Amino acid sequence: MSRLFEQHKATLEAALAAAASRAYWSAYPEVPSGKSYGETAKDEGAAAFKAMLGQRFALDQPGSGAWAGAEESPYGFPLGITYPQATVAQLVAAAEAAQAAWASASIEARVGACLEILHRLNRRSFEIANAVMHTTGQGFAMAFQAGGPHAQDRGLEATAYAYAEMKRVPARARWEKPQGKGDPLRLDKDFAILPRGVALVIGVSTFPTWNGYPGLFASLATGNAVIVKPHPGAVLPLALTVRVAREVLKEQGFDPNLVLLAADVPAAPLTKELVTHPAIGIVDYTGGPAFAGWLAENARGKQLYVEGAGINTVVIDGTADFKGMCQNLAFSLSLYSGQMCTAPQNLFVPRQGIETDEGRKSFDDVARAIAGAVEKLLADPERAAGILGAVQSPATLARVAEAAKLPGVLLAPRPAPVAGFERARTSTPVVVAADARDAALFEREWFGPIAFVVATDSTAQSLALAAGCARRMGAITAAAYATDPAVLAAAETAFRAAGVPLSENLTGGIYVNQSAAFSDFHVTGANPAGNACLTDTAFVAGRFRVVAVRRPAA
């Protein structure tokens, strides 16, 4: 039995139990506290990050000898880090050479190594948080949680699912078929897990670890070598991950080329060449729908897991806590400047108004109250900076500027200065009033801090528009506010049919944006927003095959 497996067995068993119960559990402390990580961990993480700036990021892996990097912190400075480059042929050859011994190792040896990688990543959560913050633009608290412990939980969840699926297959079995009066037919059968092929993880610029870890660990645990291709604007968090993984694998006597970094730059991308290479058997992708469509056409014959994009909606019919509803929605619209794939965009409200604990509210009352709650939430500059973070891409700011020119603007965007980062790329949300007749406007994704409050003829029309958009364009989350059980039942029916998880009447400290490992199924794969779920059995089972050897029983 693997030493690392035994060392981390309790964590694995707890993860399996949590996934079975769907109750709250987390393996890794989410609070950046010295009590959990050591009193000097925060300073050490910041120092480690600063020491990497302007330097070459050493990785002992095959390469072409060239170095490249073009990361710019959304907080207003270049990272200046360069990464070793390699050709696709070099990467694939190294991965294939490493994979054979890994595939023949025991399930426990592979899973034990994955658990140790996650453990070491957790101990470096402050360093990773700085890397995530200065590549994605997330505020530090969010970068620590989402980029560190929450991402690690997702990696652990995928590892646990992979372990459970592989262990469903016995290593050997005695097969006996009765033959009437004669002796039964007997065969001894051995069953082996066969990797699907070299796996490719294509990183996203906004949540490189949170979205990248599930595919990385699911593929690695099931016997596949993994090539990690980060977004060129967010290389560092995944480069650190690759470095830690290679260290653990090497220590355990495996070829570290089981995990490789494929660094590139926008002017010379590697992704399409990697995807179409015959040795690539698995592709994990998070990102925009345009490239997701290209993958669907060009990754045929490969196991493809896609989380694309969608248009998330909120249906408002009534509420028993009007102030709480507006505050909750304001936070959901503002968190990380609306750059979460779970952030709502369209809020549907009947034009005749809604009933609340504060009496009847007209459409204008509701729309102005939501915009006002956003404005109040972000009035304090320090608080605003922590909630909003920075904007990852200049294209998002251009989109905000476009939305700000639309008719019906209820809340205009403005910069949100971040102390110590005068050149940070920032924006508060823009909130726009629209009408159900403006479907061409709001039935497109406006990625970033942009929201539409849409007047409808009725709640029934709101549900039809919201669910219909999810079926056609995709959605990752939905929310509904109502005091009438019949309305909530109708919302549940509509969104379930559209393949969208629904949150009802959130007014406190839980937000529609949040997705909890071991409990929530992030993306359903049941609408165009994605074809895979983080994490379910389908996410891991296709990453391996079972090959049998049978012989007459002795």
matplotlib code that plots the C-alpha trace (Angstrom):
import matplotlib.pyplot as plt

x = [0.0, 1.2, 2.7, 1.2, -2.2, -2.1, -0.9, -3.9, -6.4, -8.6, -8.9, -9.9, -12.5, -13.9, -14.1, -16.0, -18.4, -19.1, -19.7, -22.2, -24.1, -23.7, -23.4, -20.9, -17.2, -13.9, -10.5, -8.6, -9.1, -10.5, -9.6, -6.1, -5.2, -1.9, -3.6, -4.2, -1.2, 1.4, 2.0, 4.6, 2.8, 1.3, 4.6, 6.4, 3.8, 4.1, 7.9, 7.9, 5.7, 7.8, 10.9, 9.5, 8.8, 11.1, 12.7, 12.8, 10.5, 12.6, 11.0, 13.2, 11.2, 11.9, 12.0, 13.1, 15.5, 13.3, 11.6, 8.4, 5.9, 3.6, 1.6, 0.3, -1.2, -4.7, -3.4, -1.2, 2.3, 4.0, 5.0, 8.0, 8.1, 9.2, 8.5, 10.4, 8.8, 8.6, 7.2, 4.1, 6.2, 8.5, 5.6, 3.7, 6.7, 7.7, 4.2, 3.8, 7.1, 6.1, 2.6, 3.4, 4.9, 2.2, -0.6, 0.8, 1.1, -1.6, -4.7, -3.5, -0.1, -1.6, -4.3, -1.8, 0.5, -2.5, -3.5, 0.1, 0.2, -3.0, -1.6, 1.6, -0.4, -2.5, 0.6, 1.5, -1.9, -0.6, 1.9, -0.7, -3.1, -0.7, -0.2, -4.0, -4.6, -2.0, -3.0, -6.8, -7.5, -9.4, -9.1, -6.7, -9.3, -11.1, -7.8, -6.8, -10.1, -11.1, -7.5, -6.3, -8.5, -11.6, -9.7, -7.9, -11.2, -12.4, -9.2, -9.7, -13.3, -12.3, -9.6, -12.1, -14.6, -11.8, -10.8, -14.4, -15.0, -11.8, -12.3, -15.7, -13.7, -12.2, -8.5, -9.5, -12.5, -13.4, -16.1, -18.2, -21.0, -23.1, -23.3, -26.1, -24.8, -21.2, -18.6, -19.1, -17.1, -14.5, -12.4, -10.0, -10.2, -7.8, -9.0, -6.6, -7.3, -6.1, -5.6, -7.5, -4.4, -2.4, -4.7, -4.7, -6.0, -6.7, -6.6, -8.9, -7.7, -10.2, -10.1, -7.0, -6.8, -10.5, -11.4, -8.2, -7.7, -10.7, -9.5, -5.9, -6.4, -9.2, -6.9, -3.8, -5.5, -6.9, -3.4, -3.1, -0.2, -1.3, -0.2, -1.3, -1.8, -2.5, -4.1, -1.1, -2.5, -2.7, 0.3, 1.8, -0.8, -0.8, 3.0, 3.3, 0.9, 2.9, 6.1, 4.7, 3.2, 6.5, 8.3, 6.0, 6.0, 9.8, 10.1, 7.8, 10.0, 7.8, 8.8, 7.9, 7.0, 3.6, 2.7, 4.0, 3.6, 2.8, 3.5, 2.8, 2.1, -0.9, 1.3, 2.3, -0.5, -0.1, -3.6, -5.0, -1.9, -2.1, -5.8, -5.5, -2.4, -3.4, -1.8, -4.2, -7.1, -8.7, -9.3, -10.6, -11.5, -13.0, -13.6, -15.6, -18.2, -16.4, -13.4, -15.8, -17.5, -14.1, -13.3, -16.6, -15.7, -12.0, -11.6, -13.7, -12.8, -11.3, -13.0, -14.0, -15.0, -16.2, -17.4, -18.2, -20.4, -24.0, -26.5, -27.4, -30.8, -32.9, -36.7, -38.3, -42.0, -42.0, -40.0, -40.5, -37.2, -36.9, -33.9, -32.1, -32.9, -31.5, -28.4, -27.9, -28.2, -26.0, -23.2, -23.7, -23.5, -20.4, -18.3, -15.0, -16.5, -19.1, -16.3, -17.6, -19.2, -21.9, -22.7, -26.2, -26.8, -30.5, -33.0, -36.6, -39.3, -43.0, -43.7, -46.8, -44.5, -44.1, -45.4, -42.8, -42.6, -42.4, -45.6, -46.2, -43.1, -43.3, -40.9, -39.1, -38.9, -37.3, -34.8, -33.8, -33.5, -31.1, -29.0, -29.0, -27.9, -25.0, -24.0, -24.3, -22.3, -19.4, -19.5, -16.5, -13.4, -11.6, -14.6, -15.2, -11.7, -12.0, -15.3, -14.6, -10.9, -9.6, -10.8, -8.7, -9.0, -9.2, -11.9, -14.1, -13.7, -14.5, -17.7, -18.6, -18.1, -20.4, -23.1, -22.8, -23.9, -27.2, -30.5, -32.0, -28.8, -29.8, -26.3, -23.3, -19.9, -16.9, -13.4, -12.8, -9.3, -7.3, -4.9, -1.3, -2.2, -2.9, -2.8, -5.3, -7.9, -11.2, -14.9, -18.1, -21.1, -23.3, -27.0, -29.4, -33.2, -34.6, -37.8, -38.8, -39.0, -35.3, -34.3, -31.7, -29.9, -30.0, -30.0, -26.3, -23.5, -22.2, -19.3, -18.2, -19.9, -23.0, -26.6, -30.0, -33.2, -35.9, -39.5, -41.9, -45.6, -45.8, -43.8, -44.8, -43.1, -40.1, -39.8, -40.3, -37.6, -35.1, -35.5, -35.7, -32.5, -30.8, -32.0, -30.7, -27.7, -26.8, -26.8, -24.8, -26.9, -30.5, -32.2, -35.9, -37.5, -41.2, -43.4, -46.0, -45.2, -46.8, -44.5, -41.4, -42.8, -43.1, -39.6, -38.2, -40.0, -38.8, -35.2, -34.9, -36.2, -33.5, -30.8, -30.0, -29.5, -31.8, -31.3, -34.5, -35.0, -31.3, -31.2, -28.3, -24.7, -25.1, -25.0, -26.0, -22.4, -21.1, -20.6, -19.5, -17.3, -18.7, -22.2, -23.0, -22.8, -21.2, -22.5, -24.9, -23.9, -27.6, -27.6, -25.2, -23.2, -21.1, -21.1, -19.6, -20.2, -17.7, -17.9, -19.9, -19.1, -19.4, -16.5, -14.1, -15.4, -14.6, -10.9, -10.0, -11.0, -10.9, -8.9, -9.4, -7.2, -9.0, -7.7, -9.1, -9.2, -6.4]
y = [0.0, 3.5, 5.4, 8.6, 7.0, 5.8, 9.2, 10.9, 8.2, 9.9, 13.0, 10.9, 9.0, 12.2, 13.6, 10.5, 10.8, 14.4, 13.8, 11.1, 13.2, 16.5, 18.2, 20.9, 19.8, 21.3, 19.8, 23.0, 26.1, 28.9, 31.7, 33.2, 32.9, 32.3, 29.8, 27.5, 28.2, 29.5, 33.0, 33.8, 32.2, 35.5, 37.3, 34.4, 34.0, 37.6, 37.5, 34.4, 36.1, 39.2, 37.1, 35.6, 39.0, 39.7, 36.3, 33.1, 30.5, 27.3, 24.0, 21.0, 19.8, 19.3, 22.5, 24.4, 26.7, 29.7, 31.7, 33.7, 35.5, 38.5, 38.6, 42.0, 42.4, 44.0, 46.1, 47.9, 46.4, 43.8, 40.6, 40.2, 36.4, 34.2, 30.5, 27.8, 27.0, 23.7, 22.5, 20.4, 17.5, 17.8, 18.0, 15.1, 12.8, 13.5, 12.9, 9.7, 8.4, 9.1, 7.7, 3.9, 3.4, 5.7, 3.8, 0.5, 1.9, 1.0, 3.1, 3.9, 5.0, 7.5, 8.8, 9.0, 11.2, 13.4, 13.9, 14.8, 17.4, 19.0, 19.0, 20.8, 23.3, 24.0, 24.9, 27.4, 29.0, 32.5, 32.3, 31.0, 33.7, 36.5, 34.8, 34.5, 38.1, 39.5, 37.5, 37.5, 40.7, 39.1, 40.8, 39.2, 37.5, 36.0, 35.1, 33.2, 31.4, 30.7, 30.2, 28.3, 26.2, 26.2, 25.2, 22.5, 21.2, 20.9, 19.0, 16.7, 16.2, 15.1, 12.8, 11.2, 10.6, 9.1, 6.8, 5.7, 5.0, 3.0, 1.0, -0.1, -2.4, -5.4, -6.2, -9.8, -12.1, -15.8, -16.4, -19.6, -20.6, -23.6, -26.4, -28.5, -31.9, -31.2, -29.1, -25.3, -23.3, -21.4, -18.4, -16.2, -12.6, -9.8, -6.2, -3.2, 0.5, 1.9, 5.7, 7.4, 9.2, 12.3, 14.9, 18.6, 21.2, 24.6, 27.3, 30.3, 33.8, 34.4, 31.3, 29.3, 27.0, 26.7, 25.7, 23.9, 21.6, 19.3, 18.2, 18.0, 15.8, 13.6, 12.8, 12.3, 10.0, 7.8, 7.2, 9.9, 12.3, 15.9, 18.9, 22.1, 25.0, 28.1, 31.3, 33.5, 36.2, 33.9, 31.5, 31.8, 30.0, 27.0, 27.1, 26.9, 24.0, 22.1, 22.7, 21.2, 18.3, 17.5, 17.6, 15.1, 12.8, 12.8, 12.1, 9.1, 7.6, 8.6, 10.5, 14.2, 14.7, 13.3, 16.9, 19.5, 23.2, 24.4, 28.1, 30.3, 33.9, 35.3, 35.9, 32.2, 30.1, 26.3, 25.4, 24.3, 22.3, 20.5, 19.8, 18.2, 16.1, 12.4, 11.6, 13.9, 11.8, 14.2, 17.9, 20.1, 23.7, 26.6, 29.8, 31.6, 29.9, 30.7, 28.5, 25.9, 25.7, 25.2, 22.4, 20.7, 20.6, 19.8, 17.6, 14.8, 11.4, 12.9, 13.0, 16.7, 18.5, 22.1, 24.8, 27.7, 30.7, 31.4, 34.1, 33.8, 35.2, 36.2, 36.2, 38.5, 38.0, 39.1, 39.0, 38.9, 40.9, 43.6, 45.2, 41.8, 40.9, 44.1, 43.8, 40.2, 41.0, 44.0, 41.8, 39.2, 41.8, 43.4, 40.4, 40.3, 42.9, 40.5, 38.3, 35.1, 32.5, 32.3, 36.1, 37.1, 39.4, 39.7, 40.4, 40.0, 42.0, 42.4, 45.9, 46.1, 45.6, 43.1, 42.6, 43.0, 43.3, 47.1, 47.1, 47.2, 48.2, 49.3, 48.1, 51.5, 51.1, 47.7, 48.7, 51.8, 50.0, 47.3, 50.0, 52.0, 48.9, 48.5, 52.1, 51.9, 48.7, 50.2, 53.7, 53.0, 52.8, 50.2, 48.0, 48.5, 47.5, 44.3, 43.3, 44.4, 43.6, 44.5, 43.8, 41.1, 42.1, 45.5, 44.1, 43.9, 47.6, 48.3, 46.3, 48.3, 51.5, 50.2, 49.3, 52.7, 54.4, 52.4, 54.1, 53.4, 53.5, 53.4, 53.3, 54.5, 52.8, 54.5, 53.6, 52.1, 53.1, 50.4, 51.8, 51.1, 50.3, 53.6, 52.0, 49.2, 48.5, 48.8, 49.5, 49.5, 47.8, 49.5, 48.7, 49.3, 49.2, 47.3, 45.9, 42.4, 43.6, 44.3, 40.5, 41.2, 43.4, 41.2, 37.8, 38.0, 37.7, 40.9, 39.5, 41.8, 44.2, 44.7, 44.0, 44.5, 44.9, 43.8, 44.8, 41.9, 41.6, 39.0, 36.5, 33.8, 35.8, 36.3, 32.6, 31.9, 34.4, 33.2, 29.5, 29.9, 31.9, 29.1, 26.5, 28.4, 30.3, 28.4, 29.3, 28.2, 29.7, 31.0, 32.7, 33.3, 35.5, 34.8, 34.3, 32.3, 28.6, 28.1, 30.6, 28.9, 25.5, 27.0, 28.3, 25.0, 23.3, 25.8, 25.9, 22.1, 21.6, 24.1, 22.3, 25.2, 24.9, 27.3, 29.4, 30.6, 33.7, 34.3, 37.4, 36.6, 35.5, 33.0, 34.2, 32.8, 33.1, 30.6, 26.9, 24.6, 21.6, 18.2, 19.6, 21.8, 20.3, 23.2, 23.4, 20.6, 19.7, 20.0, 23.3, 25.0, 26.6, 23.4, 19.7, 18.6, 19.0, 19.7, 17.2, 14.0, 10.4, 11.3, 13.8, 11.1, 7.8, 8.7, 9.3, 5.6, 2.3, -1.2, -4.0, -7.6, -10.7, -14.0, -17.6, -21.0, -21.2, -23.3]
z = [0.0, -0.9, 2.1, 0.8, 0.4, 4.0, 5.2, 3.5, 3.7, 6.4, 4.2, 1.2, 3.3, 4.6, 1.0, -0.1, 2.8, 2.1, -1.6, -0.7, 1.9, 0.0, 3.5, 4.3, 4.6, 3.6, 3.8, 3.7, 6.0, 3.9, 6.3, 5.7, 9.3, 11.0, 13.3, 10.3, 8.1, 10.5, 11.9, 9.2, 6.2, 4.9, 4.9, 3.4, 0.7, -0.3, -0.3, -2.4, -5.0, -5.1, -5.5, -8.7, -10.4, -13.3, -13.1, -15.1, -13.6, -13.5, -14.4, -15.1, -18.1, -21.8, -23.7, -26.7, -24.8, -25.4, -22.6, -22.8, -20.6, -21.0, -17.8, -16.6, -13.2, -13.4, -10.5, -12.9, -13.3, -15.4, -13.7, -15.9, -15.3, -18.2, -18.5, -20.3, -23.7, -25.5, -28.8, -28.9, -30.1, -27.1, -24.7, -26.1, -26.4, -22.8, -21.5, -23.4, -22.1, -18.6, -18.8, -19.1, -15.6, -14.0, -15.6, -14.3, -10.8, -8.2, -7.8, -4.3, -5.4, -8.0, -5.6, -2.8, -4.9, -5.9, -2.2, -1.3, -4.2, -2.9, 0.7, -0.4, -2.5, 0.5, 2.5, -0.2, -0.3, 0.5, -2.3, -4.7, -3.5, -4.5, -7.9, -8.5, -7.3, -9.7, -12.8, -12.4, -10.6, -7.7, -4.4, -2.0, 0.3, -2.7, -4.4, -1.3, -0.9, -4.5, -5.8, -2.8, -0.4, -2.6, -5.6, -3.6, -2.4, -6.0, -6.9, -3.9, -4.9, -8.4, -6.9, -4.6, -7.4, -9.6, -6.7, -6.2, -9.8, -10.3, -7.2, -8.5, -10.8, -8.9, -9.7, -10.3, -10.2, -10.4, -13.0, -12.9, -15.2, -14.2, -16.8, -15.6, -14.3, -15.3, -13.7, -14.2, -16.6, -14.7, -15.7, -13.7, -14.9, -14.2, -14.8, -15.4, -15.6, -18.9, -19.3, -22.1, -23.4, -22.6, -21.0, -21.9, -19.4, -21.0, -18.3, -18.0, -17.1, -14.3, -12.2, -13.3, -10.3, -9.3, -12.8, -13.7, -10.7, -11.3, -14.7, -13.7, -10.7, -12.3, -15.2, -13.2, -10.7, -13.5, -15.0, -17.6, -18.0, -18.1, -20.1, -18.5, -21.0, -19.0, -20.4, -21.3, -19.0, -16.0, -16.1, -12.7, -10.5, -12.8, -13.2, -9.4, -9.4, -12.0, -10.1, -6.9, -8.8, -10.4, -7.1, -5.5, -8.5, -8.7, -5.0, -5.4, -8.1, -11.0, -14.1, -13.3, -17.0, -16.0, -15.4, -17.9, -18.4, -22.0, -21.7, -24.7, -25.7, -27.7, -30.7, -30.9, -29.3, -28.8, -27.9, -31.3, -32.2, -28.8, -29.1, -32.5, -31.7, -32.0, -28.6, -26.8, -25.5, -23.0, -23.2, -20.3, -21.2, -19.4, -21.3, -24.0, -26.2, -29.5, -28.7, -27.1, -30.5, -32.2, -29.8, -30.5, -34.2, -33.9, -30.8, -32.2, -30.9, -27.7, -24.3, -24.1, -20.9, -21.4, -19.1, -21.4, -20.6, -20.1, -19.2, -15.6, -14.6, -11.5, -11.5, -8.9, -8.1, -4.5, -1.2, 2.5, 2.9, 0.3, 1.8, 2.3, -1.3, -2.7, -0.6, -1.6, -5.3, -5.0, -3.6, -6.3, -9.0, -7.6, -6.4, -8.5, -10.8, -12.2, -13.7, -12.1, -14.4, -11.8, -11.6, -12.5, -15.5, -16.2, -13.4, -14.5, -12.7, -13.6, -14.9, -12.6, -9.6, -6.7, -3.2, -0.4, 3.4, 2.7, 0.7, -3.0, -5.0, -8.6, -11.3, -11.0, -7.2, -7.5, -10.2, -8.4, -5.1, -6.6, -8.2, -4.9, -3.0, -5.3, -4.9, -1.1, -0.9, -2.8, -1.3, 1.0, -1.2, 0.9, 1.0, -2.7, -3.5, -1.5, -3.2, -6.7, -7.1, -10.5, -14.1, -15.7, -19.3, -21.0, -23.3, -20.2, -19.5, -23.1, -22.7, -19.6, -21.5, -24.2, -21.7, -20.0, -23.3, -23.5, -22.8, -19.4, -17.3, -13.6, -12.2, -14.2, -13.7, -12.2, -11.3, -7.9, -6.7, -4.9, -2.3, -3.3, -6.9, -8.6, -12.1, -11.2, -13.9, -12.1, -12.5, -10.4, -12.0, -14.6, -14.1, -17.0, -17.1, -20.1, -21.4, -22.3, -25.9, -25.8, -26.0, -28.6, -26.0, -22.9, -24.5, -25.2, -22.7, -21.3, -19.3, -16.5, -14.1, -16.3, -15.3, -16.8, -14.8, -17.3, -17.1, -18.1, -18.5, -15.8, -13.7, -16.2, -18.9, -16.7, -16.2, -19.9, -20.9, -18.3, -18.9, -22.6, -22.7, -20.6, -23.0, -26.1, -24.8, -21.6, -17.9, -14.9, -12.2, -11.7, -8.8, -7.9, -5.3, -4.4, -1.4, -3.3, -3.2, -6.5, -8.1, -6.6, -7.8, -11.3, -11.1, -10.0, -12.9, -15.5, -14.5, -13.9, -17.4, -18.6, -16.7, -14.4, -10.6, -8.8, -5.7, -3.9, -1.7, -0.8, 1.5, 3.9, 3.6, 0.9, -2.7, -6.1, -7.2, -4.7, -5.5, -2.7, -3.4, -2.3, -2.3, -5.3, -8.8, -10.7, -14.2, -15.1, -18.6, -19.4, -21.3, -23.7, -20.8, -20.7, -21.3, -18.0, -14.3, -11.5, -10.1, -10.8, -11.9, -15.5, -15.1, -14.1, -15.6, -19.2, -18.3, -18.2, -19.7, -18.3, -20.1, -19.0, -19.2, -18.7, -18.5, -17.5, -13.7, -12.2]

ax = plt.figure().add_subplot(projection="3d")
ax.plot(x, y, z, "-o")
ax.set_aspect("equal")
plt.show()
